[in-house]
């Protein structure tokens, strides 16, 4: 018979063993999920966690419960090692071994105990001290009224406190060079803050409980939205001033199954990229010279194409910046107006007031324009009016959603535009993509494969080195920092115009353009790889052909 003392000891030790097994399983699941989010893949970290735990439990089975103290030391140490390593690859707001994370955990615990108000009163002053950069942020409503969250702008206490959190979010976003901020409600009454950095979304922070809902309400107040309406989409605008830089912010809200989501687009009101000129877009010299000659033509049309987020609007704005606004009348029609340009008349589409691209364009043609920007061609009517303008002494810039330059021509034919009108009006089509630039601090040199050397046109006897992404604190573990463009310019010369008579295929247009010297998007991307600007993986991601 087992004595009572032995039974009690077995129960305690066995219970501890079960608790350790449960904790180990939970740790493995967390490491697998976290590694996938942080590094883009779960291996080898999840595998190491599983193998380590398995070895420890096999040791317990082989040598008895005497190894439990060792298990209690090794497993937490291994988990702590993983956490310390992953913290070197993520922004400060996502680090676990940091006081911000401790405050976040304490805030969640306070919310569960119903002590949110007391927690805010104790820790809000410290939080504001911890992020002094947020003190330099000024949030401006559409009418220019500042909202500082100090209780003197007519807001209730909860929203006033949330304004400070919004300031901190924008501080982080600007420091990370983000173009978009997403406030996304998730299961468990949690608001996840994600930023689009170099075209890719990254987790920045998490806000728990009522504070997350208050942050959404604060943004809606700034955007002049109805804070009581949560079931239908809304949109609005406001501005952010930070260290003498101004950002116009476009806000859009919408319902989700866990609550209301906000998407915020940051637009540099100073137009730094626009002022840099066409030379800053990453084109090769021969293409840049050709494009500048087209932009300065007295009449014609330049169509810039690409998918959403490929920088079409920025390229058109940069091209407009090459034109002398003092001697030429430039008018833009946009939906919406993204950058404010000096010396240029800008008009926004308003479908509610029945002001469409086509109707505004007809009106603009009576205002003696020299250059017209039509934000986007969406239908046959807009395309035909724009092309007629290009034929009557105006130069027209426009954009179109298409995969590449030859596809743009057939797309115009598909929406019903007459081939003879395209022949006469369109001067050139510029297709583009944005690719991430390798981080100069951590990019790794590698030798290309023979197949890749052939694609890049490298002679067999020439020794070349290309680079791949790695990841370091400077690039937040992504391996990339900044973006540049790859371009494909199709000039509608005489052979291409003759080809359009017979309604040609995309392949026929591409073949003729290649004869004339057009470099495809893939070739332009591989040239950037050869120059050490970006990686093969990035070109494969962006150019799917």
ChimeraX attribute file (.defattr): number of C-alpha atoms within 10 A of each C-alpha:
attribute: neighborCount
match mode: 1-to-1
recipient: residues
	/A:1	4
	/A:2	8
	/A:3	8
	/A:4	9
	/A:5	9
	/A:6	10
	/A:7	12
	/A:8	12
	/A:9	12
	/A:10	14
	/A:11	12
	/A:12	12
	/A:13	15
	/A:14	13
	/A:15	12
	/A:16	15
	/A:17	18
	/A:18	12
	/A:19	12
	/A:20	18
	/A:21	15
	/A:22	12
	/A:23	13
	/A:24	20
	/A:25	15
	/A:26	12
	/A:27	19
	/A:28	21
	/A:29	14
	/A:30	13
	/A:31	23
	/A:32	20
	/A:33	15
	/A:34	18
	/A:35	18
	/A:36	15
	/A:37	13
	/A:38	19
	/A:39	15
	/A:40	11
	/A:41	14
	/A:42	16
	/A:43	13
	/A:44	10
	/A:45	17
	/A:46	21
	/A:47	13
	/A:48	14
	/A:49	21
	/A:50	17
	/A:51	13
	/A:52	17
	/A:53	21
	/A:54	14
	/A:55	12
	/A:56	18
	/A:57	20
	/A:58	12
	/A:59	16
	/A:60	17
	/A:61	11
	/A:62	10
	/A:63	11
	/A:64	11
	/A:65	18
	/A:66	11
	/A:67	15
	/A:68	19
	/A:69	9
	/A:70	12
	/A:71	21
	/A:72	14
	/A:73	10
	/A:74	15
	/A:75	19
	/A:76	13
	/A:77	12
	/A:78	15
	/A:79	16
	/A:80	14
	/A:81	12
	/A:82	15
	/A:83	16
	/A:84	14
	/A:85	11
	/A:86	18
	/A:87	21
	/A:88	16
	/A:89	20
	/A:90	23
	/A:91	19
	/A:92	18
	/A:93	18
	/A:94	19
	/A:95	20
	/A:96	16
	/A:97	13
	/A:98	12
	/A:99	14
	/A:100	17
	/A:101	17
	/A:102	12
	/A:103	14
	/A:104	15
	/A:105	13
	/A:106	15
	/A:107	22
	/A:108	18
	/A:109	15
	/A:110	17
	/A:111	18
	/A:112	11
	/A:113	9
	/A:114	11
	/A:115	13
	/A:116	19
	/A:117	12
	/A:118	12
	/A:119	17
	/A:120	17
	/A:121	11
	/A:122	11
	/A:123	14
	/A:124	15
	/A:125	10
	/A:126	11
	/A:127	17
	/A:128	16
	/A:129	12
	/A:130	12
	/A:131	13
	/A:132	12
	/A:133	17
	/A:134	20
	/A:135	15
	/A:136	14
	/A:137	22
	/A:138	17
	/A:139	26
	/A:140	20
	/A:141	18
	/A:142	16
	/A:143	10
	/A:144	10
	/A:145	13
	/A:146	16
	/A:147	21
	/A:148	18
	/A:149	23
	/A:150	13
	/A:151	14
	/A:152	10
	/A:153	12
	/A:154	10
	/A:155	16
	/A:156	11
	/A:157	12
	/A:158	19
	/A:159	21
	/A:160	21
	/A:161	22
	/A:162	22
	/A:163	26
	/A:164	23
	/A:165	23
	/A:166	20
	/A:167	24
	/A:168	20
	/A:169	20
	/A:170	23
	/A:171	20
	/A:172	21
	/A:173	21
	/A:174	15
	/A:175	9
	/A:176	18
	/A:177	15
	/A:178	22
	/A:179	20
	/A:180	22
	/A:181	24
	/A:182	23
	/A:183	23
	/A:184	21
	/A:185	25
	/A:186	17
	/A:187	9
	/A:188	9
	/A:189	15
	/A:190	20
	/A:191	27
	/A:192	18
	/A:193	21
	/A:194	22
	/A:195	28
	/A:196	19
	/A:197	20
	/A:198	21
	/A:199	17
	/A:200	13
	/A:201	15
	/A:202	22
	/A:203	17
	/A:204	22
	/A:205	21
	/A:206	19
	/A:207	21
	/A:208	20
	/A:209	17
	/A:210	15
	/A:211	21
	/A:212	22
	/A:213	22
	/A:214	19
	/A:215	25
	/A:216	24
	/A:217	22
	/A:218	26
	/A:219	26
	/A:220	23
	/A:221	19
	/A:222	22
	/A:223	23
	/A:224	18
	/A:225	20
	/A:226	12
	/A:227	14
	/A:228	8
	/A:229	11
	/A:230	15
	/A:231	12
	/A:232	9
	/A:233	14
	/A:234	19
	/A:235	17
	/A:236	19
	/A:237	21
	/A:238	23
	/A:239	24
	/A:240	22
	/A:241	17
	/A:242	18
	/A:243	9
	/A:244	7
	/A:245	11
	/A:246	19
	/A:247	20
	/A:248	22
	/A:249	25
	/A:250	19
	/A:251	24
	/A:252	20
	/A:253	23
	/A:254	15
	/A:255	16
	/A:256	13
	/A:257	9
	/A:258	14
	/A:259	17
	/A:260	22
	/A:261	22
	/A:262	23
	/A:263	19
	/A:264	22
	/A:265	20
	/A:266	23
	/A:267	19
	/A:268	20
	/A:269	18
	/A:270	15
	/A:271	18
	/A:272	9
	/A:273	15
	/A:274	22
	/A:275	16
	/A:276	13
	/A:277	16
	/A:278	22
	/A:279	13
	/A:280	13
	/A:281	21
	/A:282	15
	/A:283	18
	/A:284	14
	/A:285	10
	/A:286	8
	/A:287	15
	/A:288	16
	/A:289	13
	/A:290	13
	/A:291	20
	/A:292	15
	/A:293	10
	/A:294	18
	/A:295	23
	/A:296	15
	/A:297	13
	/A:298	13
	/A:299	21
	/A:300	26
	/A:301	28
	/A:302	25
	/A:303	24
	/A:304	27
	/A:305	27
	/A:306	22
	/A:307	15
	/A:308	12
	/A:309	10
	/A:310	20
	/A:311	18
	/A:312	26
	/A:313	20
	/A:314	16
	/A:315	21
	/A:316	22
	/A:317	23
	/A:318	21
	/A:319	20
	/A:320	25
	/A:321	18
	/A:322	16
	/A:323	16
	/A:324	12
	/A:325	15
	/A:326	9
	/A:327	8
	/A:328	14
	/A:329	17
	/A:330	23
	/A:331	23
	/A:332	25
	/A:333	23
	/A:334	21
	/A:335	15
	/A:336	13
	/A:337	14
	/A:338	20
	/A:339	18
	/A:340	15
	/A:341	18
	/A:342	9
	/A:343	13
	/A:344	17
	/A:345	14
	/A:346	18
	/A:347	18
	/A:348	17
	/A:349	19
	/A:350	14
	/A:351	10
	/A:352	7
	/A:353	7
	/A:354	10
	/A:355	14
	/A:356	17
	/A:357	27
	/A:358	22
	/A:359	14
	/A:360	20
	/A:361	22
	/A:362	14
	/A:363	9
	/A:364	16
	/A:365	17
	/A:366	8
	/A:367	10
	/A:368	12
	/A:369	18
	/A:370	20
	/A:371	27
	/A:372	26
	/A:373	23
	/A:374	24
	/A:375	22
	/A:376	22
	/A:377	19
	/A:378	15
	/A:379	14
	/A:380	17
	/A:381	15
	/A:382	20
	/A:383	23
	/A:384	20
	/A:385	17
	/A:386	28
	/A:387	21
	/A:388	18
	/A:389	24
	/A:390	26
	/A:391	18
	/A:392	12
	/A:393	15
	/A:394	23
	/A:395	28
	/A:396	29
	/A:397	25
	/A:398	24
	/A:399	24
	/A:400	21
	/A:401	19
	/A:402	20
	/A:403	18
	/A:404	25
	/A:405	30
	/A:406	24
	/A:407	20
	/A:408	24
	/A:409	27
	/A:410	20
	/A:411	17
	/A:412	21
	/A:413	18
	/A:414	11
	/A:415	13
	/A:416	14
	/A:417	19
	/A:418	16
	/A:419	18
	/A:420	12
	/A:421	16
	/A:422	21
	/A:423	19
	/A:424	16
	/A:425	23
	/A:426	23
	/A:427	22
	/A:428	22
	/A:429	26
	/A:430	22
	/A:431	29
	/A:432	27
	/A:433	25
	/A:434	25
	/A:435	25
	/A:436	22
	/A:437	23
	/A:438	27
	/A:439	24
	/A:440	15
	/A:441	15
	/A:442	19
	/A:443	22
	/A:444	17
	/A:445	12
	/A:446	11
	/A:447	13
	/A:448	17
	/A:449	9
	/A:450	11
	/A:451	9
	/A:452	13
	/A:453	18
	/A:454	12
	/A:455	13
	/A:456	18
	/A:457	13
	/A:458	14
	/A:459	10
	/A:460	10
	/A:461	6
	/A:462	7
	/A:463	10
	/A:464	14
	/A:465	13
	/A:466	19
	/A:467	21
	/A:468	23
	/A:469	22
	/A:470	16
	/A:471	22
	/A:472	18
	/A:473	15
	/A:474	18
	/A:475	21
	/A:476	20
	/A:477	21
	/A:478	22
	/A:479	24
	/A:480	29
	/A:481	19
	/A:482	15
	/A:483	18
	/A:484	18
	/A:485	21
	/A:486	26
	/A:487	25
	/A:488	24
	/A:489	24
	/A:490	28
	/A:491	22
	/A:492	20
	/A:493	13
	/A:494	9
	/A:495	12
	/A:496	19
	/A:497	17
	/A:498	12
	/A:499	16
	/A:500	21
	/A:501	12
	/A:502	8
	/A:503	14
	/A:504	14
	/A:505	15
	/A:506	16
	/A:507	11
	/A:508	15
	/A:509	22
	/A:510	20
	/A:511	13
	/A:512	16
	/A:513	22
	/A:514	13
	/A:515	9
	/A:516	14
	/A:517	11
	/A:518	18
	/A:519	18
	/A:520	21
	/A:521	25
	/A:522	20
	/A:523	19
	/A:524	20
	/A:525	28
	/A:526	24
	/A:527	18
	/A:528	23
	/A:529	23
	/A:530	21
	/A:531	14
	/A:532	18
	/A:533	23
	/A:534	28
	/A:535	26
	/A:536	18
	/A:537	11
	/A:538	19
	/A:539	24
	/A:540	13
	/A:541	10
	/A:542	17
	/A:543	17
	/A:544	9
	/A:545	8
